[in-house]
Amino acid sequence: MIDSAYKFLQTREPVLLSKISIEKIIAARNTVMDYIHRDETIYGINTGFGKLSTIKIAAKELADLQVNLLRSHACGVGEPISTDIVALMMYLKIQNLSKGHSGCSLEVIEKLAELLNKQIYPVIPRRGSVGASGDLAPLAHMCLPLIGEGEVQYRGEVVPAEKLVKQGVYSTVTLGPKDGLSLINGTQYSTALILYALAQLRDIFVLAELAAAMSVEAVLATDIPFSEHIQRIRKQNGQNIVAGHLRNFLRNSAIIRSHVNCQKVQDPYSFRCTPQVLGAVYDTMKFVENIVNNEIQAVTDNPLVFPETGKILSGGNFHAEPIALAADYLAIAVTELANLSERRIATLLDSGMSGLPAFLTDHSGVNSGFMIAHVTAAALCAENRTLSNPASVETIPTSANQEDHVSMAPNAGLKLLQIIENTRHIIWIEFLSAAQGIDYRNNFTCGDGTRKGYEKVRSLVPHLDKDRIFYKDLEKSQSFYNDRGFIRKVHTIANESV
């Protein structure tokens, strides 16, 4: 399921409901309507919400109840999240509702799919959810356009949803019993944040490995610590995989061969222990992917409908604790990835450690070279360390203590994304530093993978022969990370069998 979500993110293929899903949706809906017809009291269908769940709602007010739910809960603040994350939220919500345990009407689910397929993306402020009872505020903003309210981004422009309705781009849908609650109750915002983070990390991680391999060449470090024999007796899966990637990147490196009999005995840990540290990050990513994969396939709203027994049960599947803890864990892992990169940058710039010119410039003093680029990396690392403090332990009771423990998963996801953004810059600074260092290695050729990395860097940024405005070099990171063809080659080389 997680691979399907990644594919959707890249292709935006139309989302269609299967025949089996439609049958499940209708069966659950019929169960909800049976309760209504019997006038049985059931939370969220004919009662208020949260602390107001003791208030019975009259049949004539049930439609108003669901509309008011969307309006009152759309309380988000801050800059809007990206349309990529919005699209994932919509995709995940459709998945959730299609399981046939929500009781939402087929018409509402089909309308949400229609908006997604037309790339009509609701404007969703990034802050305002505590991750239980689900991501109420973000999901309310997401669903307002279904009734022609709120704002959407359409064809690159932010417009009122009502405008598109009047133009005939789409028509609104009428909410019935439980529709509003089914739409806004769930973990789709929290899950979309961490899923988006994982999608980015698939590429950032292998590029971090490649940058490490280039740094190994630049400082004339040895590749012996990456030996398969050493990894095999540690028995950590990630460590073995990372070491294999590094060996592939450094394969046929004339730079490595040029100093096999040098006087250096051991390299700093940031070089020698790369498989151990990045391997642990890799294992963390895989652990988190498993949690997220389970969540994608889950039903996380409340109450839940079981057509096979005719029961509607109230529980707590909306609580995003699994996602909160996973996001916090992943934040720590990515912070460590960045820490290791920053340490290698520092070594590259230290002539006593690297044997390279001080700050990677021929005429230091009049030229500062890479001195402040490292300061930038250090600043970003420090911010990452602050952000890697866990959000999941910061629970604050809400809804008059009815919701007395919440996950704070959205906060965990948002700071994880900031850590990833910071780390992208740090890794790029390492690439620039390593390429500069390789320039001083007597024109010896790089390895099979490191040569691709070096050539890509040099296609974007020339050698720094004297000081120039450096931020322009840093801005080239966008072109670097957006080159899908190059990144595919890196993945291919990393995973080649030798």
C-alpha positions as CSV (number, residue, x, y, z in Angstrom):
1,M,0.0,0.0,0.0
2,I,2.8,2.5,0.8
3,D,4.3,1.9,-2.7
4,S,0.8,2.6,-4.2
5,A,0.7,5.9,-2.3
6,Y,4.2,6.9,-3.5
7,K,3.1,6.1,-7.1
8,F,0.0,8.2,-6.7
9,L,2.1,11.1,-5.4
10,Q,4.3,10.9,-8.5
11,T,1.7,10.2,-11.2
12,R,-1.6,11.6,-9.8
13,E,-3.4,8.8,-11.6
14,P,-7.2,9.0,-11.2
15,V,-8.6,7.4,-8.0
16,L,-11.5,5.1,-8.7
17,L,-13.7,3.1,-6.3
18,S,-13.8,-0.7,-7.0
19,K,-17.0,-2.6,-7.1
20,I,-16.1,-4.4,-3.9
21,S,-15.5,-1.0,-2.2
22,I,-18.8,0.4,-3.4
23,E,-20.6,-2.6,-2.0
24,K,-18.9,-2.2,1.4
25,I,-19.7,1.5,1.5
26,I,-23.4,0.9,0.7
27,A,-23.7,-1.9,3.3
28,A,-22.2,0.4,6.0
29,R,-24.4,3.3,5.0
30,N,-27.5,1.1,5.2
31,T,-26.5,0.2,8.8
32,V,-26.3,3.8,9.7
33,M,-29.7,4.6,8.2
34,D,-31.3,1.7,10.0
35,Y,-30.2,3.2,13.3
36,I,-31.7,6.6,12.2
37,H,-35.0,5.0,11.3
38,R,-35.1,3.2,14.7
39,D,-34.3,6.5,16.4
40,E,-31.5,4.8,18.4
41,T,-29.0,7.1,20.0
42,I,-25.5,6.7,18.6
43,Y,-22.6,9.0,19.1
44,G,-21.9,11.4,16.2
45,I,-24.9,10.3,14.2
46,N,-27.7,11.9,16.3
47,T,-25.7,13.3,19.2
48,G,-23.3,16.2,19.7
49,F,-19.5,15.7,19.6
50,G,-16.8,15.4,22.2
51,K,-18.0,16.7,25.6
52,L,-21.4,17.5,23.9
53,S,-22.0,13.8,23.1
54,T,-24.8,13.7,25.8
55,I,-27.0,16.0,23.8
56,K,-29.5,14.2,21.5
57,I,-30.1,15.9,18.1
58,A,-33.6,15.9,16.6
59,A,-34.0,14.2,13.3
60,K,-34.9,17.4,11.5
61,E,-31.5,18.9,12.6
62,L,-29.2,16.0,11.5
63,A,-28.2,17.6,8.2
64,D,-27.4,20.9,10.0
65,L,-25.3,18.9,12.5
66,Q,-23.0,17.6,9.8
67,V,-22.6,20.9,8.0
68,N,-22.0,22.8,11.3
69,L,-19.4,20.2,12.1
70,L,-17.3,21.1,9.1
71,R,-17.7,24.8,9.6
72,S,-17.0,24.9,13.3
73,H,-14.0,22.6,13.1
74,A,-12.2,24.4,10.3
75,C,-10.0,26.3,12.8
76,G,-6.6,25.8,11.3
77,V,-4.0,28.6,11.3
78,G,-0.6,29.3,9.6
79,E,0.7,28.9,6.1
80,P,-1.1,26.3,3.9
81,I,0.4,22.9,3.4
82,S,1.6,22.0,0.0
83,T,-0.7,20.6,-2.6
84,D,1.3,17.3,-2.5
85,I,0.3,16.8,1.1
86,V,-3.3,17.8,0.4
87,A,-3.5,15.3,-2.4
88,L,-2.1,12.6,-0.1
89,M,-4.7,13.5,2.6
90,M,-7.5,13.2,0.1
91,Y,-6.1,9.9,-1.3
92,L,-5.8,8.5,2.3
93,K,-9.3,9.7,3.3
94,I,-10.8,8.0,0.3
95,Q,-8.9,4.8,1.2
96,N,-10.2,5.0,4.8
97,L,-13.8,5.6,3.8
98,S,-13.7,2.8,1.2
99,K,-13.1,0.1,3.8
100,G,-16.8,0.0,4.6
101,H,-16.6,0.7,8.3
102,S,-17.3,4.5,8.3
103,G,-20.9,4.7,7.2
104,C,-20.3,7.7,5.0
105,S,-22.5,8.0,1.9
106,L,-21.2,6.8,-1.4
107,E,-22.1,10.2,-3.0
108,V,-19.8,12.0,-0.6
109,I,-16.9,9.7,-1.2
110,E,-17.3,9.9,-4.9
111,K,-17.4,13.7,-4.7
112,L,-14.1,13.7,-2.8
113,A,-12.6,11.5,-5.4
114,E,-13.9,13.8,-8.1
115,L,-12.2,16.8,-6.6
116,L,-9.0,14.9,-6.2
117,N,-9.1,13.7,-9.8
118,K,-9.8,17.2,-11.1
119,Q,-6.8,18.4,-9.0
120,I,-9.0,20.8,-7.0
121,Y,-7.0,21.0,-3.8
122,P,-8.5,22.5,-0.7
123,V,-6.4,25.2,1.1
124,I,-5.5,23.7,4.4
125,P,-3.6,25.7,7.1
126,R,-0.8,23.6,8.6
127,R,-1.4,24.1,12.3
128,G,-4.4,23.4,14.6
129,S,-4.6,19.6,15.0
130,V,-3.5,17.6,18.1
131,G,-3.9,14.3,16.4
132,A,-6.9,13.0,18.4
133,S,-10.0,12.9,17.9
134,G,-8.3,12.6,14.6
135,D,-7.0,15.6,12.6
136,L,-10.2,17.5,13.0
137,A,-9.2,21.0,11.8
138,P,-7.1,20.1,8.8
139,L,-9.7,17.5,7.6
140,A,-12.5,20.0,8.1
141,H,-10.7,22.5,5.8
142,M,-10.2,19.7,3.3
143,C,-13.9,18.9,3.2
144,L,-15.5,22.3,3.2
145,P,-15.2,22.5,-0.7
146,L,-17.6,19.5,-0.8
147,I,-20.3,21.8,0.3
148,G,-19.0,24.7,-1.8
149,E,-17.3,26.5,1.1
150,G,-13.6,27.3,1.9
151,E,-10.9,27.9,-0.5
152,V,-9.2,25.7,-3.1
153,Q,-6.1,25.8,-5.3
154,Y,-7.1,25.1,-8.9
155,R,-4.8,25.5,-11.9
156,G,-2.2,27.4,-9.9
157,E,-4.7,29.9,-8.4
158,V,-6.3,30.1,-5.0
159,V,-10.0,30.8,-5.3
160,P,-13.2,30.4,-3.2
161,A,-14.7,27.0,-3.8
162,E,-18.0,28.7,-4.4
163,K,-16.6,30.3,-7.5
164,L,-15.8,26.9,-9.1
165,V,-19.3,25.7,-8.2
166,K,-20.8,28.7,-9.9
167,Q,-18.6,28.2,-13.0
168,G,-19.8,24.6,-13.2
169,V,-16.4,23.0,-12.6
170,Y,-18.0,20.7,-10.0
171,S,-21.3,20.5,-8.1
172,T,-21.7,20.3,-4.3
173,V,-22.9,17.4,-2.3
174,T,-25.5,17.3,0.5
175,L,-24.3,15.8,3.8
176,G,-26.4,13.3,5.6
177,P,-26.1,11.6,8.9
178,K,-22.5,10.8,10.0
179,D,-21.1,12.1,6.7
180,G,-19.4,15.1,8.3
181,L,-18.0,13.2,11.2
182,S,-16.7,10.4,8.9
183,L,-14.9,13.1,6.8
184,I,-13.1,14.9,9.6
185,N,-12.4,12.1,12.1
186,G,-9.2,10.2,11.2
187,T,-5.4,10.4,11.0
188,Q,-5.1,11.3,7.4
189,Y,-3.3,14.6,8.0
190,S,-0.8,13.1,10.4
191,T,-0.3,10.1,8.0
192,A,0.1,12.3,5.0
193,L,2.9,14.3,6.7
194,I,5.0,11.3,7.6
195,L,4.3,9.6,4.3
196,Y,5.5,12.7,2.4
197,A,8.6,12.7,4.6
198,L,9.3,9.1,3.8
199,A,8.9,9.7,0.1
200,Q,11.5,12.4,0.2
201,L,13.8,10.3,2.4
202,R,14.0,7.5,-0.2
203,D,16.1,9.8,-2.3
204,I,17.8,11.9,0.3
205,F,19.1,8.8,2.0
206,V,20.9,7.3,-1.0
207,L,22.3,10.8,-1.9
208,A,23.6,11.1,1.7
209,E,25.4,7.7,1.1
210,L,26.8,9.0,-2.2
211,A,28.0,12.3,-0.5
212,A,29.7,10.2,2.2
213,A,31.5,8.1,-0.5
214,M,32.7,11.3,-2.3
215,S,34.0,12.6,1.0
216,V,35.9,9.4,1.6
217,E,37.7,10.0,-1.7
218,A,38.3,13.7,-1.0
219,V,40.1,13.1,2.3
220,L,41.9,10.0,1.0
221,A,40.1,7.8,3.6
222,T,40.2,4.0,3.3
223,D,37.3,1.9,2.2
224,I,38.4,-1.1,4.3
225,P,35.7,-0.3,7.0
226,F,33.1,-1.0,4.4
227,S,34.3,-4.5,3.8
228,E,31.6,-7.2,3.7
229,H,33.5,-9.3,6.2
230,I,33.2,-6.6,8.9
231,Q,29.5,-6.0,8.3
232,R,28.6,-9.7,8.2
233,I,29.6,-10.3,11.8
234,R,27.6,-7.3,13.1
235,K,24.4,-8.8,11.6
236,Q,22.6,-5.4,11.5
237,N,20.6,-5.4,8.2
238,G,20.8,-1.7,7.5
239,Q,24.6,-1.6,8.2
240,N,25.1,-4.4,5.7
241,I,23.0,-2.6,3.0
242,V,24.7,0.8,3.5
243,A,28.2,-0.8,3.3
244,G,27.2,-2.5,0.1
245,H,26.0,0.8,-1.4
246,L,29.3,2.5,-0.4
247,R,31.3,-0.3,-2.0
248,N,29.4,0.1,-5.2
249,F,29.8,3.8,-5.2
250,L,33.6,3.5,-4.7
251,R,34.1,0.6,-7.0
252,N,37.0,1.2,-9.5
253,S,38.1,4.3,-7.7
254,A,41.6,5.3,-8.7
255,I,41.6,7.8,-5.8
256,I,41.2,4.9,-3.3
257,R,43.9,2.9,-5.0
258,S,46.3,5.8,-5.0
259,H,47.0,5.7,-1.2
260,V,46.6,2.1,-0.2
261,N,50.1,2.1,1.4
262,C,49.8,5.5,3.1
263,Q,50.8,6.2,6.7
264,K,47.2,6.8,7.9
265,V,45.9,3.9,10.1
266,Q,42.4,4.9,10.9
267,D,39.9,7.6,9.8
268,P,37.5,9.6,12.0
269,Y,34.3,7.9,13.0
270,S,32.2,10.1,10.7
271,F,34.0,8.3,7.8
272,R,34.8,4.9,9.3
273,C,31.4,4.3,11.0
274,T,29.2,5.5,8.2
275,P,27.7,2.0,7.7
276,Q,26.9,1.7,11.4
277,V,25.3,5.1,11.7
278,L,23.5,5.3,8.4
279,G,22.6,1.6,8.7
280,A,20.7,2.4,11.9
281,V,19.0,5.3,10.1
282,Y,18.0,2.9,7.3
283,D,16.5,0.4,9.7
284,T,14.6,3.2,11.4
285,M,13.1,4.2,8.0
286,K,12.0,0.7,7.4
287,F,10.4,0.4,10.8
288,V,8.5,3.6,10.3
289,E,7.5,2.6,6.8
290,N,5.8,-0.5,8.3
291,I,3.9,1.6,10.8
292,V,2.7,3.9,8.0
293,N,1.9,1.1,5.7
294,N,-0.4,-0.3,8.4
295,E,-2.0,3.1,8.9
296,I,-2.7,3.6,5.2
297,Q,-4.8,0.4,5.3
298,A,-6.5,1.2,8.6
299,V,-9.9,2.6,9.4
300,T,-9.3,5.5,11.8
301,D,-12.6,7.4,12.3
302,N,-15.3,7.0,15.0
303,P,-17.8,5.5,15.6
304,L,-17.2,2.5,13.4
305,V,-19.8,0.5,11.5
306,F,-19.9,-3.3,11.3
307,P,-22.5,-4.2,8.7
308,E,-22.0,-7.9,9.2
309,T,-23.3,-7.7,12.8
310,G,-25.4,-4.6,12.4
311,K,-23.4,-2.9,15.2
312,I,-22.0,0.6,15.4
313,L,-19.2,0.8,18.0
314,S,-17.4,3.8,19.5
315,G,-13.7,3.5,20.1
316,G,-10.4,5.3,19.7
317,N,-8.9,4.4,16.3
318,F,-8.6,8.2,15.6
319,H,-5.8,8.5,18.1
320,A,-2.6,9.0,16.1
321,E,-0.1,7.8,18.7
322,P,1.5,5.2,16.3
323,I,2.2,8.0,13.8
324,A,3.4,10.5,16.5
325,L,5.9,8.1,17.9
326,A,7.1,7.0,14.5
327,A,7.6,10.6,13.3
328,D,9.5,11.4,16.4
329,Y,11.7,8.4,16.0
330,L,12.3,9.2,12.3
331,A,13.2,12.8,13.2
332,I,15.9,11.6,15.5
333,A,17.3,9.3,12.8
334,V,17.4,12.0,10.2
335,T,19.0,14.4,12.6
336,E,21.8,11.8,13.1
337,L,22.2,11.5,9.3
338,A,22.7,15.2,9.1
339,N,25.0,15.2,12.1
340,L,27.3,12.7,10.4
341,S,27.3,14.8,7.2
342,E,28.2,18.0,9.1
343,R,31.2,16.2,10.8
344,R,32.5,15.1,7.4
345,I,32.2,18.7,6.1
346,A,34.2,19.9,9.1
347,T,36.9,17.3,8.4
348,L,37.1,18.3,4.7
349,L,37.7,22.0,5.7
350,D,40.3,21.2,8.4
351,S,43.7,21.0,6.6
352,G,45.2,19.1,9.6
353,M,42.6,16.4,9.2
354,S,42.1,16.2,5.5
355,G,45.5,17.2,4.0
356,L,43.5,19.6,1.8
357,P,44.0,23.4,1.6
358,A,42.5,25.1,4.6
359,F,38.7,25.7,4.0
360,L,39.2,24.2,0.6
361,T,40.7,27.3,-1.0
362,D,44.2,27.8,-2.4
363,H,44.7,31.3,-1.0
364,S,43.1,31.2,2.5
365,G,43.1,34.5,4.3
366,V,42.2,36.7,1.4
367,N,39.7,34.0,0.6
368,S,37.4,32.3,3.1
369,G,36.5,29.4,0.9
370,F,34.0,27.0,2.4
371,M,34.3,28.4,5.9
372,I,30.8,29.9,6.2
373,A,29.2,27.2,4.2
374,H,30.2,25.0,7.1
375,V,28.7,27.5,9.5
376,T,25.4,27.3,7.7
377,A,25.5,23.5,8.0
378,A,26.3,23.7,11.7
379,A,23.4,26.1,12.2
380,L,21.0,23.8,10.4
381,C,22.3,20.8,12.5
382,A,21.7,22.7,15.7
383,E,18.1,23.5,14.6
384,N,17.6,19.8,13.8
385,R,18.7,18.8,17.3
386,T,16.2,21.2,18.8
387,L,13.4,19.9,16.5
388,S,14.2,16.3,17.2
389,N,12.9,16.6,20.8
390,P,9.7,14.5,20.8
391,A,6.4,16.1,20.2
392,S,4.5,13.0,21.2
393,V,5.1,13.5,25.0
394,E,3.6,17.0,24.9
395,T,0.0,16.0,25.3
396,I,-2.4,18.7,26.4
397,P,-6.0,17.8,27.4
398,T,-8.7,19.2,25.1
399,S,-12.6,19.3,24.8
400,A,-13.2,19.9,28.5
401,N,-11.0,16.9,29.5
402,Q,-13.1,14.5,27.4
403,E,-10.1,14.2,25.1
404,D,-7.6,14.1,28.0
405,H,-4.7,12.5,26.1
406,V,-3.7,13.5,22.5
407,S,-0.9,12.4,20.2
408,M,0.4,15.7,18.8
409,A,1.3,13.7,15.7
410,P,0.8,16.7,13.3
411,N,3.4,18.6,15.3
412,A,5.7,15.7,15.1
413,G,5.2,15.5,11.3
414,L,5.6,19.2,10.7
415,K,8.9,19.4,12.5
416,L,10.1,16.2,10.8
417,L,9.5,17.9,7.4
418,Q,11.6,20.9,8.6
419,I,14.4,18.6,9.7
420,I,14.3,17.0,6.2
421,E,14.5,20.4,4.5
422,N,17.5,21.4,6.7
423,T,19.1,18.1,5.9
424,R,18.8,18.5,2.2
425,H,20.9,21.7,2.5
426,I,23.5,20.0,4.7
427,I,23.9,17.1,2.3
428,W,24.3,19.6,-0.6
429,I,27.0,21.5,1.2
430,E,28.8,18.1,1.7
431,F,28.5,17.4,-2.0
432,L,30.0,20.8,-2.8
433,S,32.8,20.4,-0.3
434,A,33.6,16.8,-1.4
435,A,33.7,17.8,-5.1
436,Q,36.1,20.7,-4.2
437,G,38.3,18.3,-2.3
438,I,38.3,15.8,-5.2
439,D,39.5,18.6,-7.4
440,Y,42.8,18.5,-5.5
441,R,43.4,14.8,-5.9
442,N,45.8,14.9,-8.9
443,N,43.1,14.1,-11.5
444,F,42.7,10.5,-10.3
445,T,39.4,9.1,-11.4
446,C,36.5,8.6,-8.9
447,G,34.6,5.4,-8.4
448,D,31.6,4.2,-10.5
449,G,29.1,6.0,-8.3
450,T,31.2,8.9,-7.0
451,R,32.1,9.9,-10.5
452,K,28.4,10.3,-11.3
453,G,28.0,12.5,-8.2
454,Y,31.1,14.5,-9.0
455,E,30.1,15.2,-12.6
456,K,26.6,16.2,-11.5
457,V,27.8,18.6,-9.0
458,R,30.3,20.1,-11.5
459,S,27.6,20.5,-14.1
460,L,25.8,22.8,-11.7
461,V,28.6,24.5,-9.7
462,P,32.2,25.2,-11.0
463,H,35.3,24.8,-8.9
464,L,35.7,27.6,-6.3
465,D,39.1,29.1,-7.3
466,K,38.4,32.3,-5.3
467,D,35.6,33.7,-3.2
468,R,32.4,34.4,-4.9
469,I,28.8,35.0,-3.8
470,F,28.2,31.5,-2.2
471,Y,24.5,31.5,-1.7
472,K,24.0,31.1,-5.5
473,D,25.9,27.8,-5.3
474,L,23.7,26.7,-2.4
475,E,20.6,27.5,-4.4
476,K,21.6,25.0,-7.1
477,S,20.5,22.3,-4.7
478,Q,17.0,22.6,-6.2
479,S,18.3,21.5,-9.6
480,F,20.3,18.8,-8.0
481,Y,17.4,17.2,-6.0
482,N,14.9,17.7,-8.9
483,D,17.0,15.7,-11.4
484,R,15.0,12.5,-11.4
485,G,17.2,10.8,-14.1
486,F,20.4,11.4,-12.1
487,I,18.8,10.1,-8.9
488,R,17.5,7.0,-10.6
489,K,21.1,6.3,-11.8
490,V,22.3,6.7,-8.2
491,H,19.7,4.2,-6.9
492,T,20.7,1.8,-9.7
493,I,24.4,1.9,-8.9
494,A,23.8,1.6,-5.2
495,N,21.8,-1.6,-5.6
496,E,23.9,-3.3,-8.3
497,S,24.9,-6.9,-7.5
498,V,28.6,-7.5,-8.0
